[in-house]
Structure formats: C-alpha cells, structure tokens
Amino acid sequence: MLEDPKVFLKHMEGALGGYAKVDKETLKAFGNLNETVLQSKALDRKTKSLMCVAIGIASHCEYCISARAAQAVQAGATREELIETAAVGLMMGGSLAMGPLVTFFTDTLNMLVPESGE
C-alpha cells in the first residue's frame, strides 16, 4: 500500500532536515536553485510547477509528484490542469509512468483538490 501523500511529504521534510545536518551547503544551494528557477519570468510559477509534476510522473519520483503538485495548487493550479499535466507526464514517460500516475498522482490529486461534491 502506498504511503499517504501528506505523511510522505512530512517524512521528506524531516529527512531533508536530517540531511541538512550532514551537508547544509549543498542543500541550501539546491534550494536556491529551485527558487531561482521557479521565479515567474516568461513562464509563471504555476506553469513551471506543473511542468515539474509531469517530469515527476515521467521519472517515477513520488516526492516530486507530491511536492510539485502541492506547489502548483498553491500557485493556483486547478484539478483539471493537474490531470492534463499528468497526461503529459504519462505521454513522456511511457508505460513505466502508468504506475506512479494511477497510484501516487491520483492519491495526491484527491488529497490536494478533491472532486466537487466530495
């Protein structure tokens, strides 16, 4: 059974904190890279976050799927935009991306943006 996306993200936050004790400099540099790249320029933050979701699905990265989907929702992404983005991730990742799409992405989607009427 897959881990609840909320629990998974909380675990990753703790793991990042633990890793910061080992290599704070690299972790800080990576965080700075993320912030620099996600700044709105020609593409806005929502679009870039949605791109990250697609890449997360294509590369089978559960953390990427959850964290970037949450960022996309914070930036204003809708359920429909996330679903369309997931289809792009599947297209680019092929059949190997189907597992993360139908499991972890679906769980994350329903956690972040439940269907209307739920």
C-alpha positions in Angstrom: 0.0 0.0 0.0 1.3 3.5 -0.8 2.1 5.9 1.8 -0.4 8.8 2.4 0.9 11.8 0.4 0.7 14.1 3.5 2.6 11.6 5.6 5.1 11.1 2.8 5.7 14.9 2.4 6.1 15.2 6.2 8.6 12.4 6.2 10.6 14.0 3.4 10.7 17.4 5.3 12.2 15.5 8.3 14.6 13.7 6.0 15.7 17.0 4.4 16.3 18.4 7.9 18.4 15.4 8.8 20.4 15.7 5.6 21.0 19.4 6.2 23.0 18.4 9.3 25.3 16.4 7.0 25.6 18.7 4.0 23.8 22.0 4.7 25.8 23.9 2.0 24.7 21.6 -0.9 21.1 21.5 0.3 21.0 25.3 0.6 22.4 25.7 -2.9 19.8 23.3 -4.3 17.0 25.2 -2.5 18.4 28.5 -4.0 18.4 26.8 -7.5 14.8 25.8 -7.0 13.7 29.3 -6.0 15.6 30.9 -8.8 14.2 28.6 -11.5 10.6 28.8 -10.2 10.5 32.6 -10.2 7.9 34.0 -12.6 9.6 35.3 -15.7 8.5 34.3 -19.3 6.7 31.3 -17.6 4.8 31.8 -14.3 5.4 29.7 -11.2 2.2 27.7 -11.7 3.3 26.6 -15.2 6.8 25.7 -14.0 5.3 23.7 -11.1 3.0 21.9 -13.5 6.0 21.1 -15.7 7.7 19.6 -12.6 4.7 17.4 -11.9 4.8 16.0 -15.5 8.6 15.3 -15.1 8.0 13.7 -11.7 5.5 11.3 -13.3 7.7 10.6 -16.2 10.7 9.9 -13.9 8.6 7.9 -11.3 9.6 10.3 -8.5 6.9 10.1 -5.8 8.3 13.0 -3.8 8.4 15.2 -6.9 4.8 14.4 -7.7 3.5 15.3 -4.3 5.7 18.3 -3.6 5.4 19.8 -7.0 1.6 19.2 -7.2 1.3 21.0 -3.8 3.3 23.9 -5.2 1.2 24.0 -8.3 -2.0 24.1 -6.3 -0.5 26.9 -4.1 0.3 28.8 -7.3 -3.4 28.4 -8.5 -3.5 25.2 -10.5 -6.8 23.5 -10.8 -7.7 19.8 -10.7 -8.2 19.9 -14.4 -4.8 21.4 -15.0 -3.2 18.8 -12.8 -4.9 16.0 -14.7 -3.9 17.4 -18.1 -0.4 17.8 -16.8 -0.3 14.2 -15.6 -1.3 13.0 -19.1 1.7 14.9 -20.5 3.9 13.1 -17.9 2.4 9.7 -19.0 3.0 10.5 -22.7 6.6 11.4 -22.0 7.3 8.6 -19.5 5.5 5.8 -21.5 4.1 2.7 -19.8 6.6 2.9 -16.9 4.9 6.1 -15.8 1.5 4.5 -15.6 2.2 3.1 -12.1 3.0 6.4 -10.5 0.2 8.1 -12.4 -2.6 5.8 -11.3 -1.4 5.4 -7.8 0.7 8.2 -6.2 -0.5 11.0 -8.5 -4.2 10.1 -8.1 -3.8 9.9 -4.3 -2.1 13.3 -4.3 -4.6 14.8 -6.6 -7.5 13.7 -4.4 -5.8 14.9 -1.3 -5.0 18.4 -2.7 -8.0 19.0 -4.9 -10.9 16.7 -4.2 -13.6 16.2 -6.8 -16.5 18.6 -6.5 -19.2 17.2 -4.2 -16.8 15.1 -2.1 
